[in-house]
Amino acid sequence: MLETERLYYDEVIPLSANHTGILYQPNEGPPAGLVLTLALQFVILLIAGVIFIPTVVVQTGGGSDSYLVWNLFAAVITAGIATILQAIRWGRVGAGHIIVMGGSTAFMAVSILALSESGPGTLATLVFISAFIPLLFSMKLSLFRRILTPTVSGTIMMLIPATIMPVIFDMLNKVPSGTPGFAPIISVLVTAFVMISLMLKATGVLRLCAPVIGIIIGSIVAGFFDLYDIGRVVNASWVGLPKGGWPGLDLEFGTVFWRLLPSFALVAFIDIIQDISNTIATQCVSWRQKRAVNYQEVQGAVTSAGIGNIFCGLAGVMANSSRPVSAPVTELTGVAARSVGITTGLIFISLAFFPKVLAIVLAIPGPVVGTYLMILLAMLFVGGMKSVVKDGIDYRKSLVVGFSFWVGIGFQSGKIFPEYSADFLGGILQSGMTSGGLTAIIMTLFINLTESRRSRLETECDSSALPKIRKFLDEFASRYGLSKEIKERIDSACEETLLTFLWHGDDQSKRKRKRLLVVAYKEEDDVILELVAITGKGNIQDRIALLDNQSAQTPLEQEFSLRLLRHLASSVRHEQYHDIDVVTVRVDTRPIVATSIPA
């Protein structure tokens, strides 16, 4: 057996094994008490950011007090709506996972410019119009699959905590003046000790509630040093609604609007990449067995983000994006049930009408919240590393990841051309996630544009096309001087992939009207085959991984085809979108070692 085959076999997960520690998958229902506890945990973690980000934007942009009050009210409600939209699965809307939404840090700079130069109405209009970019993008996400690779998304996932950590570190020392110097240190140590010890050693309910327990105990300890802002809680009213402040949409489309529209469009694209990365990260930790990335769910996540930002524009607040803590919290608690996401959204919406309850959460000391975020973002960083190396890593990927990561850190720290980056498109390059993500995308585009010429064949998606495909692959193999054995291996791998498509496709009478695009190209010692077809049922990559657990009802010829494909290919990747299926098969062209087909 080839070495690449052995590596691939290591990823085959028995159905009975739980390799992720997940107790409740997205489609399962935990007890109501557990759902409420975990939803409150998300709220406690994120409510400060949901309120803090728009507060900074409004105050920096010179907004009025009445607009600030309205902004905070509407920001919490729109975050709740967007979070619910992410948790549901309705047609092409929703990821069906716990993906909590909140104010977008990428939009902060351009939102401040719009607010300061033209007012809340222009900001609302720009947010409303830019919200249609993710809606359009999600419809044709498959066109961008060569750019939004695991390497790019993993790099951005690593950059998210790297760019946010400086703010988190500042929170550790965010205490009132006159506070003893040891007070924040003790608060941080107690919070970290409780959380980490429970996460490492506790089981059952204690493990699930470790973050909440850590925050509560940390807040109690901080309260002995007067760090918990009890005055905020006392002064807040129990029930309240903002009086005025809604700016409406400015439909005059003045000079400022047209000047800032390209900047909003670019930032919207950056937010799309972040949403995709966070969705993929959440998917990877939401199931008991390893699964291929479901790009239909990714499309649903991007669609929901766009719809959520339409509500933001209509409400007159800045845009939302997915929060990076969804994946690590899911991995930490072992609960991925979408009911937790829906409940989180409902609590957000409810809190908008109860300032007293909101104040209880906002009064949690900075050192306590900062410690919690440090632990979660550290887990997200490792999740990004896993995404990068999941399909193997060569020198190209190493260069893309390493260079992009440090470019992002350089811009974030203000060490790379600060006098120019501060003025470019409202300073969006000063965000490490934006600059590093764009660098990874540009380098990936360069690799795609300069790689060897790709051979293409378009034909009907039917077994009758096999002779035409064999002729196409024979000409491709001859062009590169491949041996007869390698030609047969490539031909067989393509044939078994097509047959698997057909067995799990739709009705036979409709199948002949579908089209199949076969793309072949060479990459070092491998031949890459891409089969692009109309969407079928099931995921070939998942079925290969679960071959040893196939049901007895699975037809023998189908199982044999999957086993043969696993034997012939060094890796198989299946990307399913709403419009097409893309199966990428990698075949090693090095001399074949004598081996038998696995039973």
N, C-alpha and C positions, 0 to 999 in steps of 0.2 A: 504493500500500500504506500502511495506517495506521502511524503511528509506533510504536504498541504492537506491531504485527506485526513491525516491523523489530527491535525489542528482543527479541522472542521468537525470531526467526530467528537472532539472535546466539548463542543457547544450543543450537542444533542441532549435534551433534557427529558428525562422520564416524566410521564404525565403525573405520576403519583408523588413526585418530589416537589417540595416548595422551596425554590432557590432564592426567593426574594423576600421571604418573611411576611408576605401579604396575608392578612387574616380575612379581609373582605375585599373582593374585586369590585370593579365599577358597577357591575350589574347585580350585585348582591346587597341585601339589606341588613345592616347592623341594628342592634337594639336602639330604640329611640333615644334613650339616655346617653348612649355612646355617641350617636350622631350629634346631639346637642352639645356635648362636651367638646368634641373635636371642632365643631363649627365655631364655638366660642373661642377656641384656641386660635383659629385663623383670624378671627375678628380682633382679639387682643394683640396679635402679632402685627396686623396690617392697618388697623384703624388710624394709628398715629400718622403713618405715611400717606394714607388716603386724604387726611386733613392737612398734613404739614406741607405737602407739595403744592396744592393750589393756594395755600396761605402765602407761601414764599412768592409765588407767581403774582398774586394780586397785590401784595404789599410792595414788591419790587417794581411792578409795572405801574404803580400809582393809582390803583383802583380805589373806589370809595368804600367807606365802612359798610354801607348797605349792600354793595355788591359783594363784599367779602362774606358777609353773613349768608347771603343767598348762595354764594359759591360753595361754601362748606356744606350747606344743606343739600344742594343739588349734586355735589361731588359724591357724597355718601350714597345717595339714592342711585345715581348712574353706575357707581361701582357695584352695587348690589344687583342691579338689573343685568349688567354685563357678566357678572359671576354666575347668575342663574342661566343665562344664555349659553355659557360655556359648558355647564353641567348637563344640559339636556341633549338629546339626540332627536331632532325633528327634521327629516329630510336632509338637506345640506347645511343645516344650522346646528351648531353645537359640537363640541369635542367629545362629550360624554364622560368627562373626567373632572377632577377637582382642580380647576384653574382659576385662581382668585385674581380679580382685576382691580386696578387702582390707577391713580394719576401717573402719567408717563413722564419719567425723568428726561427722556430724549426730547420731549416737546417743551420742556421748561424754557429754554433760551428763546426759541422762536415765539412762544406764547407771551413772554415778557415783552418782546419787541412789538408784537401786534397790539398788546394792551397799552403800552406806553406811547406808541406813535399814532394809534387810531381809535383806541377804546374797546370796551367789551363786545360791542356789536360786530366789529371786524374780526375779533378773535373767534367769536361764535361761528361766523360765516366760514372762516378758514378751516376750523375744526370740522364743520358740517361737510364741506366739499371734500376735504382730504380723507374723510371717512369712506368715500366711495372707492378709494384706491385699493384697500384690502379686499373689498367686495369683488372688484374686477380681477384682482390678483388671484383670489381663491378659485375663481372659475377656471383658470388656466394654469394652475399651480404646476402641472406636469411639464409645462414649457421651461420651467426654471429648475428642473431637477438636476441638471449638470452643475448648477451654481450652488444650490442649497444642499450641499453634500453633508454627510456626517462630520467631515473635517471642518467645514465652515460653521455648522451649527454647534459642534463641540467647542470650537475656539471661542465663539460668542458666549457659550455657557460658562467657560472658564473666565472670560473677561467680566461677566456680570458681577460676581463677588469681588474680583480684583479691583473693579472701579468703585464699588460701593463700600468696601472695607474701610477706607479712610474716614468716611462719614460715621461708620459703626464705631471705629476707635475713638472718635470725638465724643460719641454718646457715653462712653465709659467714664468720662470725666465731666459730664454735663450735670453739674450740681450747683446749687445756689452759693453765692459768695459767703464766706464765713464758715462753710462746712468743714469739719476736720478732714485732713488729708487722707486719713485711713478709712473714712466712711465709704467712699466709692469702691475702694479696694476690697473691703470686707463684703460689700454687697455683691460685687462681681464674683468673688471666690465662692460665696455661699450659693449663689444662683448656678454657677458652673458646676460646682460639686454635686448639688442635688440633681440637676438635669443629667449630667454625664453618668453619674453612678447608677441612676435609675435606667438610663438608656442601655448601659452595658450589662447590668445584672438583673434588673427586674423583669418579670414576665406578666402576661395577662394585662389586667386593667392598669396596674402601676406603670407598665411600660408605655401604654397608650397615652396615659395622662402625665407622663414625665415632664413635658414642656410646661403645662399649666401648673403643675405642682412646683416646679422650679421658679416660675414667675411669682406665684403666690408667696412662697417662703422668702424669696429674694425681696419682694416688696415689704413683707413684714419686718425683715431685718433692716431694710433701708428706712422704714418708718421710725425706728428707734433713733435714727440720726436726722429726723425731720426731712427726709428726702422725698417722701410721698406727699404730693401737693394736695392735702386734704381741703385746703381753702378753695381750690378749683371745684371740688365736688360740692362743697357747702353752698357756694354762690350760684351754681348752675340751677336753672329752673327744671321742674320735673317734665313738663310738656311745653313745647313751643314750636312756632312756625315763623319763618322770616317774613318781615313786612317789606314787600317790594324788593327791588334789586335785580329782577330778571331783565337782561339787556335786550333780548330779542335778536334778530338777525339784521345786519346792515347790508342791504341789497343795492347800495349805490356803487359798489365795486370801484372804489377810488384807487389812487396811485399806490398807496400802501398795500392794498389788497393784492394787486398784480405783482408788486415787488416781492412780497413775502410768500406768494403762492408756491413758487418753485422750492423754497426752503421747507414749507410744510409738506410738500409732496415727497421730498427726499427723506425727511424725518419719518413720514408715514411708512416709507419702504424699510427704513431701519427698524421701526417698531414691528413690522411684519416678520422680519428675520428673528427678532427677539421672541415674538409670539410662537413662531415655528419651533425655535430651540426649546422654549419652555414646555411646549406641548409634547415634543418628542421625549424630553427628559421625564415628564410626568408619565407618559405611556410606558416607558422602560421600567418604571418601578411600581406599576399598578396591577400587574398580573403575576400569578404564582409561577408560571412558566415563561421562559423567554419567548418573545414574539417578534415578528417583523414589524417595523414601523407601519402603522395604518395611516396612509396619507389621506384617506377619506376623512378620518377624524381630524387630521391637521387642517385640511380644507375647511372643515366645519368650525375649527377654532378661529381661523383667520376671518371667516364669514361673521362669526359672532362678535369678534373684535370690531369689525367694521360697523355692524348694526349698533353695537354699544356706543361707538363714537358718534353715530348719527344722533343718538339720544343726548350725548354730551354737547354737540353743537346746538341742538334745539334748546337745551337747558342753559346754554351760555357759559359752559365751563370747559376747561382744557381737556384734551383727549386722555383716554385710559389706555393702559397696556397690561399684559399679564405680569403678575408678580413672580419673581424667581424662586420664592420659597415653597411653591406648591409641591414640587417634586421631592425636596428633602423632607418636608413635613409628612408627606405620604409614605415615604420610605421609613421615616422614623416611627410613625405610629402603626404602620402595617394596615391602615384602612384607606382604601381607594374608592369607596362607594360614592357614586355621584350624588346620593342624597345628602352627603356632607356639604358638597358644593352648593346645592340648592338651599339648604338651611343657612349656610354662611351668607348667601345673597339676601335672604329674607331678613336675617338679623341686621345686616347693613342698612337695609331700607327702614327697618323699625327704629334703629338708633337715630336716624335723622329727625325723628319726632320726639325723642326723649333726651334732651341735652344733659340731664343728670346722669343717666347711664353712660352716655358718651364720655362725660367728664371722669367717671371712675376709671375708665380705660386710659384716657389721656393723662391721668395723674400718675401712672406707673413711672417710676424713676428711669432716667436714661441709662444708667449703668445696668439695670436689670434687663431692659429691652435690648440693649446693645449686646449683652452676653448671649442672649437667646439667638439673635441674628447671626452672631459670629459662628455659633455651632451649626446653624442651618446652612449658611452660605459656604462653610467649609465642605459640607456634604455635596452642595451643588457643584463646587469646583471639581471634586472627584468625579461627579457624574459627567461633567464635560470631558474629562480625561478618558472615561470609559467610552464615550461616544466617538472620540477620535481614534482610539485603538481597536474598536470593536471589529472592524473589517480588515485589520492588519494595518501596519504603518510602514511606509517606505521613506526614502530620503526626500521625495517631493512633499509628501504630507508633513514630514518633520519640519521642512523649511517653511511651508505655509503656516503651520501652527506656531512655531517658535518665533518667526519674524513678525507675524500679525499680532501675537500676544504682546511682544515687547514694544511694538509701535503703539498699540493701545495704551500700555502703561506709560510710555513716554509722553504722549499727548495728554493723558489724564493728569500726570504730575507737572505739566507745564514746562517740560524740558526740551520739547521739539518745536522749534520755530514759534514760540508763544506770541511774538509780535504780529505774526500773520494769521495763525490759527484762531486768535481771539476775534478777528474781524471777518473770517470766512463763513458766509451763510449763517450769521448769527452766532458763531462760535460752536457749531455742532461738533467739530472735530475735537474739541476739548473734552468730549466724552470718550473715554477709552473704549467703551463698547462700540460706539459709532466708528471711530477711526480704525480700530483693530478689525472690526467686522468688515468695513469697506476694503481694507487691505487684503483680508482673506478672500473676499469675493473677486477682487481684481486679479490676484494671483491665480485663483482657480480658473477665471476666464482666460487668462494667458495660457495656462496649461491646456485647456480645451481647444483654443484656437491654433495652437502650435503642435498638437499631437498629430500622429500619422493619419493619412487620409482614410476616411471611413467608406467602406463599400456598403451599398444599400440595395435592397430588393423589396419592392412592394408587390404583394400578391394577395390572393384570397386566404382567409383564415380557415383552411380546411385541409384534410389529409391528402386531397387531390393535388395540393401544391407541393408535396414533398419532392417529386422529380425536379421541379424548377428550383427549389431550395438547394437540393443536392448539387445541381449544376453550378449554382451561384457560389456555394461554399467551396466546390472543387476549383473553380477559377481563382477564388481568393487564396486558397492554400497554395496553388501553383505559383501565384505572384510572389509569395514569400518563400518559396522553395521548401515547404514543409513535407515531411516524409509521408508515406502512404498510411502508416499507423496513426500518425497525428491527424491526417485528413479524416480517417474513419472515426477517430475519437470525437472530433469537432462535429462531424455529420451526425453521429449518434446522439451527442448531447443536445443538438438543435432539434432532432427528431423527437426525442423523449420530452423535451420542453413543450413542443407543439402539441404532442399527444396529451400531455397533462392539461394544457389549455382546453383542448377539445372535450376531454372527459368531464371537466368541471365547468364547462361553459353553459350557455343557455340552450334553448330548444334547437334541435338539429335543423329544423326547417328554416330557422332564421340565421343559422351560423354561416351559411354560404354567402350571405350578403355582406358579411363583415370583412374587413381588410386587415392584413398583417404586414408590418414593416420589420424586416430583418436587417440588422446593422452588424457588420463585422469589422474589427480592427485589431491591430497588434500592439501590445504594450510590454516591452522587454521580453520576458520568457512566456508571456501569456497571450492567448487569443481571447478577446472579449466579444461575446455574442449578446446582442440586445434584441429581444423580441417584443415588439410593441403591438398590442392588439386591443380590441374592444373589451371592456371590463367583463370578467367572468365571476365565478363564485369561488370563495376560499383562497387561501394564500399558499402558493407552492412552497415558499421558504418555510412556513410553519409546518406544512405537512411533511416535508423532508425531516425537519427536526424531531417530529413525533412519530417517525416511521415505526419504531419499535413498539409503539402503543396503538397501532392502527386497529380499528374495530374489525371483528371477524366478518362484518357485513361488507367491508371494503372489497370490491372486485379484485381478484388476483392480478389481472393484467394491469390495473391501475397502480397497485402497490409495487409490482415489478418495475414499472416504468419509473416510479419515484426512486426506487433503490438503485436502478441503473443510472439515473441522472446523478444521484449522490456519488456514485462510484466514478463517473466520468468527469465531473466538474470539481475543481478545487474550491469553489464557492458558488452559491446561488443566492441572488438578492431579488426579491419580488416587491415592487412598488405598485400599490393599488390606488388609483385616483377615481373620481366619479366618472371621468370620461374615458380613460384608457388604463390598461395594465402594461407594466414594463417589467420584464424579467431579464436580469443581467446575469449571464453565465460566464464564468471565468474558467478557461481550460488551459492547463499547463502544457507547454510544448516541449518541455525537456524530455530526454529519453525515457521511455516507459519502463518501469520495473515490473517484471512478471508478477501478477497477482490474480486472485480470483474475485469474482463479484460477490459482495457480502450477501449472506442469506437473509 
